[in-house]
Amino acid sequence: MLTKLILILLAGVFVNNYILSQFLGICPFLGVSKKVETATGMGVAVIFVITLACAATYLVYYLILVPLHLEYLYTIAFILVIAALVQFVEMFIKKSSPSLYQALGVYLPLITTNCAVLGVAVSNMQKNYNFLESIVAGIGGAGGFTLAIILFAGIRERTEHNDIPKTFEGFPIALIGAGLMSVSFLGFSGLIKL
Amino acid sequence: MEIINVVTAVASVGGMGVIFGGFLGYASKIFAIHVDPKVTEIQSVLPGANCGGCGFPGCSGCATAIAQGKAPVNACPVGGARVAALVGKIMGVDAAAVAPQVAFVKCNGTCTNAKSKYEYHGIEDCAFEAQLAGGGAKGCAYGCLGLGNCVKVCQFGALSIVDGVAVVDETKCVACGKCINACPKGLIQFKPKAQKTAVRCSSLDTGKEVMANCTTGCIACHICEKNCKFDAIHVINNLAVIDYSKCKDCGLCAMKCPKHAIKNERVEAMAAKKAAEEAAAAPAQTTNAQ
């Protein structure tokens, strides 16, 4: 049991990395990765939200959709749950910890539109994970997102001042960097079979 | 049967939406944060351009600072007197009580008044020239270099270089303070708009050194200090400094200053009138002589 949880965690971070292997959550990955500092903020916020979203979507799916035989409505239901959850989390943090709210700043509402959140929830459902496994998969997937975005921000910070051909400046070189990162993460594929 | 499926689908998703919506609405009341109503009110009267001219991060930052009393009601340079009056009404302060300010260049070392150590043919940037030997080409190390860094940062066209020295157009100046930060010599500072008397010199050199470099610099002779009836002007570190909280704008110091380092528009106007009368009288005398 514990072995399986650890495997799910590691698989989420390295093997099935949501950005580099499954190409989900690319918009924040490219949008908020100009500085390591902001990338870290985004990563922490994503870990927070995905973990909560996994728990919430699990409950909604198995307590509401399955008993009513409405499994086909999972996409719309999950989006609803995630949007409401992000709103609630934002309110809660604003009240309970203004310093954390300041630190997460604009990233918290941005996560509503992060498809990796929906991706993790759907993949948990498709793999028939139980409640605990869903949460661990969520932490793993979000950890992978955070790892990827922080590494990528480090790369972009360095390439920014490099002598790059005019045509490749800005986003083109960032996309090439992201591609190379994805290729390097390909080395993990097949390491863990789940 | 099929209709029931549709109904359950609609009812369950719709129900979830209603429950989440109600929950969020309820939560927003529980987790409501007390925001000072003045902040939102002030923000609604500010221009909303988020230009940063006030020195705060955007209009909301300025509104928060005003509401907390950290900034004056006329903190917004763009809104001017109209916005200051509205903000003053919200804050319960009379906006007129806060005197409007203007920027003022504390140097009158024009091309004719001040000597140069050498000719400068370099980058047209005051900060760059100021790094050179002796603080730039100007004989006086404190003087205006006249390359117009202040002119470049002014968004309101209030500054111009006249005869090698920056001059503020007080009708256009909104006291945003950008030129104050741009001047590498620290020559620009605020003065109350209503007060017309100002010391047009920043030199901390002794009288002898000032005399050698500039015909109109403050030589720290203390004549202004002795003549002032209101204890408003003092020579500090070889430079006359006006205390605007005491200055009654009488212009006596400007009249008495042997180097004309103190500016007062009324005194200048009187001098100009006198000169014009003399000029008018002079040709009349010559015609009489003929």
Interface residues (C-beta under 8 A of the other chain):
Chain A: V60 I64 L65 L68 L70 L73 I76 A77 L80 V81 A84 Q87 F88 M91 F92 K94 K95
Chain B: T8 A9 S12 V13 M16 G17 F20 G21 F23 L24 A27 S28 F31 A32 I33
